[in-house]
Amino acid sequence: MRLSSSLVRPLALVLLVVSVAGCSWFKKGAKGDYALAPETRPLEVPPDLNLPNTSGAMQIPAASQATAAAAPAAAGGFTVAGTRDEAFTRVGEALAGVEGVTIASRAQLLGTYDVSYEGASFLVRVSGVEAGAYVTAVDPRGLPATSPAATKLLAALKAKLGG
């Protein structure tokens, strides 16, 4: 039995479509992400790892008045009456009156004088506190200056300013 060419073409076309579509017509649809390839599955993060623990991030340590008052005294500075800007001006005048002091620079906004005295370089810092202004010496690392030159200069400033 021989098929006519008018029947062979549509039959070939149907066979081609069925072979290309393959089993996708007969296969059941995926029921979840587990059926996907591992590379395409969404990332699952356990609930306790979604956000960092921030319960203690913004706690301010409690400081007693005695501790706050003792901190400046331990650093070797002294307190001067008046506002910070007034004290800054008075400290500058007192530094100019101390023999051997060289003021390299001054920054009123920061409340600091960059000074050299007896071979040591450090900052004389004036900061505002409740009782007025606090004058201290700071070394290049930002720590209280404890060199003999810094201690001697602070003693001289304290005597001149009455702190």
CORDATA-V695255 format. One record per backbone hydrogen bond with DSSP energy under -0.5 kcal/mol. NH is the residue of the N-H (numbers start at 1). CO is the residue of the C=O. Records with the same first field share a line. If there is no record, write none. Layout:
NH: CO / CO
This chain:
7: 4
8: 4
9: 5
10: 6
11: 7
12: 8
13: 9
14: 10
15: 11
16: 12
17: 13
18: 14
19: 15
20: 16
21: 17
22: 18
24: 21
25: 22
26: 23
27: 23
35: 32
36: 33
40: 37
41: 37 / 38
45: 43
49: 46
50: 47
54: 52
57: 54
59: 56
61: 59
68: 64
69: 65
70: 66
71: 67
72: 68
73: 69
74: 70
75: 71
76: 72 / 73
77: 72
78: 135
79: 163
80: 133
87: 83
88: 84
89: 85
90: 86
91: 87
92: 88
93: 89
94: 90
95: 91
96: 92
97: 93
98: 94 / 95
99: 97
101: 98
102: 116
104: 102 / 114
105: 114
107: 112
111: 107
112: 107
113: 124
114: 105
115: 113 / 122
116: 102
117: 120
118: 100
120: 117
122: 115
123: 138
124: 113
125: 123 / 136
126: 111
127: 125 / 134
129: 132
132: 129
133: 80
134: 127
135: 78 / 133
136: 125
138: 123
139: 143
142: 139
145: 137
151: 147
152: 148
153: 149
154: 150
155: 151
156: 152
157: 153
158: 154
159: 155
160: 156
161: 157
162: 158
163: 158
